[in-house]
C-alpha cells in the first residue's frame, strides 16, 4: 500500500524501519513536549522488537495500522491508528526537522481520507493541552475537543506524579 501526497510517500511500516523510528524517538525525547507522552525505550533490541510487532500487526489485519511517512527514502515520521470500540485512535510523531512545515498535516490528512474510503469514519486522538502545536494540528485536521483528562507519565524528584491536562479530540466523517 502506497499513498503519495505533494511532498511525501506514505507506506506501511516494515521491520527495516526500526533505525528511523529510533532516531525519531531519540529526537522527540529532547523535545519540550516529551513530558507529555509515554517514554519510548531507545535500546536497539527494544526498538527492533517493537517495530517488528508493528509490522506484524500491519500484516494481521486492520485493528492496528502503522504508517511510515517518507520524504524521498527518508522516514520523517509515523502515524498509528488503533481500533477502539467505536473509533480509531490516532497517534503520530515526526522528526523535529520537519515540524512547522505542514508535513504532519499533509500526511495525516491523506491517511484520514484513505481510511474513510475504507469505511472508517470516526477518529480520536489525545494530546496535552499545553502541546499547542499538536492541538493546532488536530484542529486543522477537523478534530474537535470533546473532553479532558488528567494524565501522568513521569514522576518528579520526590516520586510524585507530574500531572498535566490532556485534551480528548474526535473527528467524525
ABEGO torsion letter per residue (X at the ends): XBBBBAABBBBBBBAAAAAAAAAAAAAAAABAAAAABBBBBABAAAAAAAAAAAAAAAAAEAABBBBBBBBEABBABBBBBBBBAABBBBBBBBBAAABGAGAAAAAAAAAAAAAAAAGBABBBBBBBAABAAAAAAAAAAGBBBAEBBBBBABBBAAGBBBBBBBBBBBBBX
